Amino acid sequence: MKKREFWFLVGSQCLYGEDVLRTVDARAAEMTAAMNAGGRLPYTLVYKGTVKSNEEVTGVIKEANYDGQCTGVITWCHTFSPSKMWINGLSLLQKPYCHLATQYHREIPNEEIDMDFMNLNQAAHGDREHGFIAARLRIPRKVIAGHWQDADVQRRLGDWMRAAVGVAVSREMKVMRFGDNMREVAVTEGDKVGVQAKLGWQVNTWAVGDLVKEMDAVTESEIDGLMAAYTAAYDIATDNIAAIRYQAREEIAIERMLRRERCMAFTNTFEDLYGMEQLPGLASQHLMSKGYGFGGEGDWKVSAMTAVMKAMGRGENGASGFMEDYTYHLADDNRCSLGAHMLEVCPCLAADRPRIETHPLGIGMNRRDPARLVFEGRAGSAIVVSLIDMGGRLRLLCQDVECIKPIMDMPNLPVARVMWRPAPDLLTGIECWITAGGAHHTVLSYDVSAEQMKDFANMMGIEFVHITADTTVEALEEKLMLADLAWKLR
């Protein structure tokens, strides 16, 4: 984890005199210290001073752009700050931007208020001037209004910080692909050059044979060490220890290559296992538990999104994992969706301690039975997210879901599984998802909110579509049609 911080810039001007500016500076420092001490901000807020001129604004924003620790910029205007002084700086800004619309005092003091008070405390005036110039320049930003001491304001600011971390991770994202996409599948394809230009992702291929060579170099003592980690984290529910040791060999080799190439995500496909005895199952699952992104069948978009959303979560490795809608329960009284995959569901989604089992793969090339983690997902509110290439633009599709304890045991299903009810209901949710072109691979997250994904999309300049409890197919169709027109004009 890199050290990350967010810069707090306060706007004013020299018109009010040195006494006022000293007060503004002291208050801004006090607010910064209090918000950092409040425990609701996941990253440090750094007060970078009160800016009062074009030169000061432009200088600090240039510094922010090239500071590796600065992950975003938060602004507030304590007094009136003429917005023309912000034009040159904001035009150069390359970091996520949040406008905190607040004021130092919570209430208007009946006896104290006079013109001196008004000149010092005119954030309502200054923030509107400041907001205009960002709107005029068409700069993507988040606006958060409320008193800076309020828990909800600090929570929303913290959520925005996590979305900004997703942007920072995205812009450094490297994806290692072992093999290509599953044959004839459309939605896992995409414009890698366009995506790198828009999101920063570097997506390249490494030969499966190179991975096999790396596996051959793994020692038995290294495998012993990882087996101890498996035993500490999971229940061993198979006698086929050799299969587990083989997964450990795969994991060590994959991670060694990921670290060497500074990649945060990877893909593979069961159609290309040249020289390998098992499709990585447990290996992929345990790597995801460490924060790496993964995509099955060569799906590099979901692989990178998994890594980004993990980084947006608590501790930069939140409860977000690779997922796929597999089959539906269409009984009239209890409609829900069953999510799973052949092997690779992250244990961060588990309700209880996962089990390591071995079973036949049942699809693809003839290989030995792979070891994998089997568990039920936990109940709770979540989202599923899909990034799709619409040709000329990217669409980030997000759906609210309510995960439930699986309504049946499914004793013969040898994979991890999560069951949920999508918004607004299963059938309407299916129709909306398909209408919007959502992929079959998604990222399921208990830890990242739809608002954070909207903020991420806004920062990245990509389309965001949200399916909620209030969404109808008719309204969504109209929204998508208008979005198509709007994006063609960009």
N, C-alpha and C positions, 0 to 999 in steps of 0.2 A: 504494500500500500504506500502510495506516495503521500507526502505531506501536502494537504490541501487547505487553502484558506480563501476567504471571500473579502473583497475590499469594500469598505463603506466610505462613500464620497458624499459630503454634505455641501449643498449649494448656498451661496450667499453673494454679497457684493460689497464694495468698499464704501458705498453711500452712507452707511449707518455709523461709521466711526469705529475706532479701535476697541472701545469698551464693549460694544455689541458683539464684535467679532470674537473677542476673548470669551464672552459668555457663550456664544454659539459653539466655539471650540471646546470649552469645558463641558458643556451639556452633551455634545456628540461623543466625547470620550467617556462620559458617565454612562450614556445609553449603551455604548458598545460593550463596556465592562459588564453592565447589568445583564444584557442579553446573553453574553458568553457564560455568565455565571448561572443563568436560569436553567441550564440543563436540557433545553429543548432544541438547541441548534446542534446538529451533528458535526459541524466544522467551525473553526475559529473565524470570527468576524474581526477584521483588522481595520481600524479607523485610519484612513489615509489623509485626513486633513479636510479643512473647509476650503473649497475652491471658489475663487472670486473673479476670475478673468478667463478669457479665451486661452491664454498661454498656460495657465495652471490646469485647466480642464484637459487640454490636449496633451500636456506633458504626462499627467498621471494615467491617462488612458493608454498612451503609447507604452508606458511602463507596465501597465496591466497586461497588455497584449503579449509582451515578451517575458513576463515573469512566469516561470514554470509552476509555481505554487498557487498563483492566483487562478481560481477556477470560475470566478464570476464577479460581477460588479453590482453593488447595491447602492442606489442613490436616494437622497432625500433633501428637500430644500427647507431649511429651518426658517429662513427669511425669503424675501422675494429675490430670485436669481434670474436675471434676464436671460431668456433662452437662446438668444443669438450667440452668447458666449459658449454654449454647449455644442454648436453645430459642427465645428471642425473635429472636436474630440469624438462625439458620438458617431460621426461618419466613419471614423477609423476603428471603432470598437469591434473586436473579434471574439470577445468573451460573452457568455450569457449575461443578461441584463435584467435586473429587477428594480422597479420603482416602488419604494416603500413610502406610501402616503400616510404620514403620521404627524404628530406634533409633540412637543416636549411635555406640555401640561395636559392633563386629562379633562379638566373642566374649566369653563370660563370663570375667572375669579371676580365676583361682582364688585367688591370694593377696590380691588387692585387695578382693574382694567382702565387704562388711559392711553394716550397716543404713544407714549414710550413703550408700553406693553404691546400695543398693536404693531409698532414698527419691528419689534424684536420677534414677535410670535405670529408670523403670517404665513405659516406653512400652507394653509388653504389657498392662499394667493400664489405662493411660489410653486407649489406642486402642480397647479393647473397650467402655469406658464411652462414649467418643465415638461409636463405631459404633452403639451401641444407640439413641442418641437420633435419629440420622438414619433408622434403620430404623423407629423408633416414629413419626416424623413423616412417613414415606413420602416422603423426599426423594430424588430420583434422584441417584446419585453413582457414581463409579468408585472402586474400592478397589484399590490397588496395594501389594503386600506384598514386602518384601525390603530388603536393606541399601542405603542411599542412594548408596553408592559403586559399586554393581554396574552394569555396562554395560546389562544387560537392564532393570533398574529405570528407569534414565534413558531408555532407548529407549522403554519403554512410557509413561513420563511425557510424552516428546516426542510420541508418537503421540496421546495423549489431548489434548495442547495443540492439535494440528492439527484434531482433531475439534471442539474448542471454538471454533476459528477458523471452522469451517464454520457453527457456530451463530451467531456474530457476523455473518458475511456473510449468512446466511439472514435474520436479523432486520432487515437493511437492504436486502433484495433488492427490486429493481424490474424488472419484465419488460415490455418493449415488444413489443406484438403488431401486426404488419402484416397485417391481414385476420383472419379467424376460423379455426376448425378446419376441416380437410378434411371435406367433407360426409359425413354418416351414420357417422362414426367414433366409437365409444363411449369407448375407453380414454383418448383425449386430452382428454375433457371432465373436469369436476370442479367442486367447490364452491369458488369463488375466495374468497368471504367466510370460509368455514370454514378454508381454507388460510392466509389472512392472519392469522386469529386464532391458529392453531396454530403456523405457521412464520414468520410475518412478511412473507410475499411480497405485494407490491403488483403486481397483474397488470392492465394496462389496454391499450386499443387505440389505435393511431394510424392515420390513413388512409393507404392506399398512395399516394393523390394527394399527400399532404403530403411523402412520401418522394420522389416524382417531382419536386416543386418543389425539394426540397433537392438532388437530383441535377443539376437544370438550373443550379444556382448553383455547381457545382464547376468550377474552372478547369483549363485544360490543364496549367498549371505544377504544380498540385497532383497531377494524374494522373501527370505525369512523375516526381515525387518518389516516389510509391507504386510506379510501374513499376520504379524503381531498386531498391526494397526487394524486389520480386518477383524480379528478376534475381539479386539477391544470395542469396536463400534457396532458389530453385527453378530447375530446368532448363526452358527454354522449348522445348516440343516441338510447336509449332504455328506455322503461317504466319499464322494469323488474329490478328494483333496487335490489330486493332480490337476483337475480342471481349474480349481481356484488358484493354484500356483501359476498356471499358465496365464490366467487373467492378470495376476500380479506382474508377470513378466511383460505382458502387453502394456500395462499401465506405466511401469517404470520407463519403458522405451518411449512411449508416446510423450510422457511428461519431459523426458530428457530432450527430445526434439523440440517440443514446444518452448522450453526454457532457452534452448540454444538459439532458436530463431525469434525469440521474444513474441511468441504468438499467445493470444488469450483465448482462442477458440479453435475447434477442429471439427472435421467431418470425416465420415467413412461411409462405405456402402457394402451391403452383403453380396453385391454382384462383383466385387473386386477384393478378394482375400488372398491374393497370390502369395503362396508360401506360408499362410497362417492356418493354424488348426481350428481356431474359434473366432467368431465375430466378437469384438470387444463388447462385453456387457457390463459385468462388474467393474471392469477397468474404466469404462466411460462414466459409469455412475459415480464411482469414487472420485474421479477427476472433477466431475461437476460439483461434488460436495466441497471441493477445494476452491471453487470459484471459476473454473474454466467453463466456457460455453461449448455446447455440442449440438450438432444437427445430424440426424440420420439420413441415409440415402443421398448424401452429398449436399444437403440443404444448408448452404453457407449463410443464408440470410437469417434463418432461425438460430443457427449456431452463434452468430455475432450478437443477435438480439438477446439471447440467453445470457451471454457474458455481460452485456451492457446493463440488463435489468438486475442481474446479481449485484453488480457494482452500485446500482442505485439503491439497493436495500441496506438494511442496518449492518454496520460493520463492513460494508462493501462486499458482502457475500450473503445476500438475503435469500429468503425462501422463494426463489424463482427457478423454474425448471422446464426443460424440453418436454413437450406434451403433444398428443394427437387424439382427436376425436375418433374413437374406434367403432362404437356401436351404440344404439339407442334403446332405451326401455320406453315403449310407447303405450304402456297400459294407461287407460284413461285416468286412473286415480293417482298415478305417481310417475309422471313422465320425467325422465332424466337422461343424461348422457354419460357414457362410460369412456373415460380417457385412459390411455395406456400407450405402450409401444412394444415392439418385439422384445427389447431388453432394457432400453436406456432411459429410465425415469429417475430423476435425481432424488436421493434419500432426504434432501431438505424438505420434501413435501410429505414425509411419512408421519402418520399418527402415532405409531409405536416403533419399537426397535426392529429394523429390517432383518430378514433372514437371507442367508446365502443359499441358493438352491441351484441344481443343475437339471436341465431338461433339454430335449431336442428342440432345435430352432424351428423346424417345420416349414421353412421357406428358404429359397435361394440355393446356394452351392452346398454340396455335400461336405459338411465339416463335423467335427466332434461337438458333443453337447456343451454349450457354453454356460459357465456359471454366471448368475445374475442375482441382484437383490429383488426380493419379493416383499411387498408391503401394501397396506391400504393408506390412501391419502387422508389427511385430517379434514375435519369439518371446519367451515369458516368462509367468510366473504373473500372473494378473489377476483382476478381479472384474467382473461386470456387475450393474448396479443399476437397479431400476425402482420408482418411487413411484406407487402407485395409490390412487384414491379408492374405498373400499369402502362408502361411504354411512354417514356418522356417524363414520368414523375413516379414518386414512391407514395404509396398509401399505407398509413399505419392504422390498422383496424383493431379496435379494443372493444371487448364485450364484458359486461358485468356478469359474474356467475356466483352462485352460492354452493359451495362444496358441501357435501353431506357424507355421513358414514354410509358406505355401500349398503344397499338395501338387501343384498344377498351375499353369501359367503364365497361363492364361485371357487370351490375347492380344487377344481381342475384347471384353473387359469394360472399358468406358471409365470406371471409377470406382475410387476407393480401396477397398481390401478388407482385412479381417482374418479369419483362420481360427483356430478354437479347438475344443478338446474340453471340453465342460462336465462338471462333476461331477454325479453320480458316474460317469456315462457318457452318451453322447448321448441314447439312447432314454429312460432313466430320468430324465435331466435335463429333457428335453422334457416328459415327463409331470408331473414335479414343478412345473415352471414354469407350465404351463397349469393345473394343479390349484390353484395359489396365485393365479391370476389375473394373472400377470405380463404387462406390456405388450409390444408389439412394438418400441417405442422404448426404449432403455436408455442408460445411461452406462457405457462400458467404461473401466476404470482399471487401469493398471500401478502406480500411485503411491499409491493409497489402499487400505487393508486392510479386510477384513470386520469386524475388531474395531473399527476406527475408525468404520465405518458403524453398527455396533451401539451404540457410544458416542454417536454423533450422534442416533440414534433415541431412545436412553434420555434424553438431555438434552432432546429436543424432545417427549417424551411420546407417541411414535407406535409402532405395532407394528413389530417387526423379525422377518423370516423369512429364515433362512440355509440354502441348499442346499449341502451339502458332500459329500465323498467317502463319508460314512457315511449319507447320507439315503436313505430308502426311501419309496416312494409311500404305503405303509400308515402309516408313522410320521408322515409329513407330514400326511396326512389327519386323523389323530387330533389332532395338534398344532393344526391350523387349526380343528378343531371346538371344542377346549377354549379356544382364543383367542377365538373368536366368543362363547362363553359369558362369558369373563372380561371382554371389552371391553364387552359389553352391561351388565355390572354397574357399570361405571365412571361 
